Amino acid sequence: MILAAIGHFTFQRGAFQAQVPNWVPMSKDMVVILSGVVELILGICMVFWKKERVVIGIILAIFYVLVFPGNMAQYANGISAFGLDTDAKRLARLFFQPVLILWALWSTGALKAFRKKEIS
C-alpha cells in the first residue's frame, strides 16, 4: 500500500488518472492524490497499528471495493494503463479485485474474526 501510494504521487500518477471514471465529480488528479493519501495511511496503519489489524483489513477491503469502478471504467473504455493494453488483460484484472478484497480480509485476520462471530 505504501509503494502504491508513492506511485500515486509520482511515477504512476498518469496511469492512476487514466482509471478515474469520467463521472467522478472532481478532477482526476485530485482523486489520485486523495486515494494515494488513503493508501499511504492504510499502509502505515498496517505496519504500525497491529492491535487493530482486523479493522484495518475491513477498511482496506472497503477501499478495494470503492476503487473497483475505476477498474471497470478502464475495461469499458479500453484505456491502457499499468501494462493492461488489451481488453483481455483489462477483463482479467477485474477478476483479481475480489482476490485483493479477500486477501485484505484474510491477511489481517478479519475473515477469522467474522467466522468466530458467526459461530458464537
N, C-alpha and C positions, 0 to 999 in steps of 0.2 A: 504494500500500500504506500509506503514511503517513497519507493522508487517510482511508482505510478504518479504520485503527487509531484515529484520533481519533474517528470515528463510533462505534466500539465502546465508547469510554469516555464519550461524551457524547450527541449529538443523535440517533443511530441505535441506541442501546442496546436499546430495546424491540423494534425491528424485527429486530435480530440475535437477540434472545432468542426471538422467535417462530419462528425457523428451527431452533432446537436440538431434535433429536428427543427425545421423551419417554423413550426407552430409555437415554439417556446417564446414567450413574450419578453425576452431580453436579449442583449447581444450575445452572440455565440462565444465571444471571448470572455465575457463576464461569467457565463455558465461554466466554461472550462476552468476559470480561476476559482470560482466558488466550489466546484466539485473537487478540484485539486486541494483546496483547504480542508474539505471534509475528509478526503483520503489521507491527508497528512495527519489530521487529528486522530482518525481511526488507527492509522499505523502506529503512531506514538502511543496511543492508549493500549494497543495490543502488546507493545513491548514493555511498557512500564506499569500498567494498571492491571496486574494479574488477578487481583481479587474479584474483579468484575468482568472476567473474560466472557462469561455467558451473555451478559448484557451487551458487551461489545460485539460478540458474534451475531446477536439478533439485529443490532443496528447495522452491522456490515451486510447482513443478508438483505435487510430492507433497502440499503443503499444499492445493492446489486439489482434489486427489483426495480428501483426508481430509474436506473440508468439503462434498463433494457429497451425502452422506447428508442433510445439513440441507436442501439444495435439494429433494431427493426427498421429504423429510418435509413440506416446505411445500406441495408439489404434492399429495401423497397425502392430507394432512389439510385441504386447502383453506384454508390460512392466508394472509391478506392481509398483506403487508409489502413495503416498497420499491416501492409502486405496483403490485405484482403482485396485482391484485384479482379476477382471473378465472382459471378453470382453464386457458384457452388461453394466457394470459400466463405462468402458472407453468410450464406444459408447455414453452413456447418457451424459457424460461430454461434448462431442463435441457440443451438442445442447445447453449447457449453455454458451458457449463462445459468441454467438450473444446476449444473455441476458446481459452479462457483458458489451459488447460494447454499447448496448442501455442504460444500467444503467449509464455508464460513461457520455454519452451524455445528458441523461435526468437530472441526479442529478446535473450537472454543468450548466444547462440552455442552453447547446449547441443546443439541439433539438428545443427549443423555438426560439432561435436566427435564426436557419435555416428556420423555418416556417415563421418568420417575414420577412425575405429576399425574400421568395417565394411569399408572399402576396404583397410586395411593388413593 
